[in-house]
């Protein structure tokens, strides 16, 4: 593991230790999954915000990049523990899809109660990821 990758992982670990709401999984395979899913979630939301020229698109892109770096740092260890080499991409796709479906349902929701519920769910999913880094 190179020094920048190690530094990114240690930063994330310290950030998690500082917050009670987000804790890194102990298993490296679970950490890889978490980093990949968050990468996909943040990338999908950043693309959405950029397409609508909304605020925070660059912040979300930066967070997405941070998760990619942390994933890259832990992925070799996860692969050595049996994770398929393409599994990380599947996890990223899952995160992207979660956010894409939520955004589509928010946009086309038929009643405000459902839209509010889905917006809250989206906010919680993004908060899980942001809490790891911030």
C-alpha positions in Angstrom: 0.0 0.0 0.0 1.4 3.4 -1.0 1.8 6.3 1.4 -1.1 8.4 -0.1 -3.4 5.4 0.0 -2.4 4.6 3.6 -2.9 8.3 4.5 -6.4 8.3 3.0 -7.4 5.2 5.0 -5.9 6.5 8.2 -7.8 9.8 7.7 -11.0 7.9 7.2 -10.4 5.8 10.3 -9.6 8.9 12.4 -12.7 10.6 11.1 -14.8 7.6 12.0 -13.4 7.4 15.4 -14.2 11.1 15.9 -17.9 10.6 15.1 -20.2 8.2 16.8 -22.7 8.0 13.8 -20.3 6.4 11.4 -18.0 3.5 12.1 -15.9 1.7 9.7 -16.5 -2.1 9.4 -13.7 -4.2 10.8 -13.5 -6.6 7.9 -11.6 -5.2 4.9 -14.2 -6.7 2.5 -17.0 -4.8 4.2 -14.9 -1.6 4.1 -14.3 -2.1 0.4 -18.1 -2.5 -0.1 -18.9 0.6 1.9 -16.4 2.7 0.1 -17.6 1.5 -3.3 -21.3 2.0 -2.5 -20.6 5.5 -1.2 -18.5 6.3 -4.3 -21.5 5.3 -6.5 -24.0 7.2 -4.4 -22.0 10.4 -4.4 -21.1 10.1 -8.1 -24.8 9.8 -9.0 -25.8 12.7 -6.9 -22.9 14.8 -8.2 -23.9 14.1 -11.8 -27.5 15.1 -11.0 -26.5 18.3 -9.4 -24.1 19.2 -12.2 -26.8 18.5 -14.8 -29.2 20.8 -13.0 -26.5 23.3 -12.2 -27.2 23.0 -8.5 -24.9 23.9 -5.7 -22.5 21.4 -4.1 -21.8 19.5 -7.3 -18.1 20.0 -6.9 -18.1 19.1 -3.2 -19.9 15.8 -4.0 -17.4 15.1 -6.8 -14.6 15.7 -4.4 -16.2 13.3 -1.9 -16.7 10.7 -4.6 -13.0 11.0 -5.5 -12.1 10.5 -1.8 -14.1 7.3 -1.6 -12.5 6.0 -4.9 -9.1 6.6 -3.3 -10.0 4.7 -0.1 -11.5 1.9 -2.2 -8.3 1.7 -4.2 -6.3 1.5 -1.0 -8.3 -1.4 0.5 -9.2 -3.3 -2.7 -6.0 -5.4 -2.9 -6.5 -6.7 0.6 -10.2 -7.4 -0.2 -9.2 -9.3 -3.3 -6.7 -11.3 -1.4 -9.5 -12.3 1.0 -11.7 -13.6 -1.8 -13.5 -10.6 -3.3 -13.9 -10.9 -7.0 -11.8 -8.3 -8.9 -15.0 -6.8 -10.5 -17.1 -6.8 -7.4 -16.1 -3.3 -6.5 -17.6 -2.0 -9.8 -20.8 -3.9 -8.9 -20.9 -2.3 -5.5 -20.4 1.2 -7.1 -23.2 0.4 -9.5 -25.5 -0.5 -6.6 -24.8 2.8 -4.9 -25.4 4.7 -8.1 -28.6 2.8 -8.8 -29.9 3.4 -5.3 -29.6 7.2 -5.7 -30.8 7.2 -9.3 -34.0 5.4 -8.3 -34.6 7.6 -5.4 -34.1 10.8 -7.4 -36.4 9.5 -10.2 -39.1 8.6 -7.6 -38.7 12.0 -5.9 -39.0 13.8 -9.3 -42.1 11.8 -10.3 -43.7 11.2 -6.9 -47.4 11.5 -6.9 -47.9 12.7 -3.4 -45.9 15.0 -1.2 -45.8 12.5 1.7 -44.0 9.9 -0.4 -41.7 12.5 -1.9 -40.8 13.7 1.6 -40.1 10.1 2.8 -37.9 9.4 -0.2 -36.0 12.7 0.2 -35.4 11.7 3.8 -34.1 8.3 2.7 -31.8 9.9 0.2 -30.5 12.3 2.8 -29.8 9.4 5.2 -28.0 7.4 2.6 -25.8 10.4 1.6 -25.2 11.2 5.3 -23.9 7.8 6.0 -21.2 8.4 3.4 -20.5 12.0 4.4 -20.1 11.1 8.0 -17.3 8.7 7.2 -15.2 11.5 5.7 -16.3 14.6 7.5 
